[in-house]
């Protein structure tokens, strides 16, 4: 019985661990949904432009900042669509 409680505890911990990820770049959960503090991995659009989606506008900006900082550059906004109640923020940017 004690072993069953331990296994259940670890299983619950693993499941809940995904609910509290912050500052995470990726594709989201199984359905592609991102949560607060998260953004999707930037997608190359050609002509040195990238598209990123963030849960909130600040998350998209944070993702763009990290992406360009990894290249030793800063981001430059091309187009920004702020988040709304029913949609996430999208940002098209360049690293300059």
N, C-alpha and C positions, 0 to 999 in steps of 0.2 A: 504494500500500500504506500509506503514511504517512497519507493522508487517511482510509482505512478505519479505522485505529487511533484517530484523533482522533474520528471519528463514533461508533465503538464506546465510547470512553471517555466521551463526553458522554451517550450513551444509558444507560450503566451508572450514571453519576452521577445522572441524572434518576430512574431507577428506585429507586436506593437512598436518595435524598433523602426519599421518603415513609416509609421505615422508621424514621427517627430523629426524627420530629416529636414535640415535647413541649409540653405546655400548649396543646394545639390543641383548639379547639371546632369541631365539624363533624359530619358524618354518618358518619365513619369511611372505610374503604376501599371498594372496589367492592362488597363484600358487606355493608357496614354494620358491620364489625368495627373496634373501637377498640383501640389499643395502650396500653402503659404511659405514663402521664403525659397521657393524652387523655380528653376527655369530649365528649359529644354536645351540640349546641346545645339550650338549654333550650326546652321546649315549654310554651306557656300552657295551663293547665287550667281557667281561669275563677276567679272570686273572688280575683283577684290571686295565685293559686298557680301555680307552675311545676314541671315535672318535668325532671330532668336525670339522665343515666346517665354514670357515670365508670368507667374501667377498674378503679380501686381506690377505696375510700371517700374517701381524701384527694383524689383527682382530682375526684370529684363535688363535694366541698366547695370546692375551688379554683375550679371552674367557676361554682358558685353565688356565690362571693365576687366574682369578676370581673363576673358578670352584674349583680349588685346595685350594685357599685361604679360601674359605668358610668351608673347612674341616681342616683348620689350617696346610696345607701342601703346598709344592711347586710342580710345574709340572716338569716332566722329559720326554723329547721327545723320542718317539720310532721311528716314521716315520713322515716326513714332506714332503708334496707335495706342492710347492709354487703355488700361483695363476698365471694364464696365461691370455692372452687376452680373451680366450673363456671359462675359467673355474675358479672356486673359489679354494681357498687353502684348503687342508685337513690336519689335524694333528691327529696323534694317539699318545696318551700320557698316563703317569701314574702319580698319585699323591704320592709323597714320602716325 
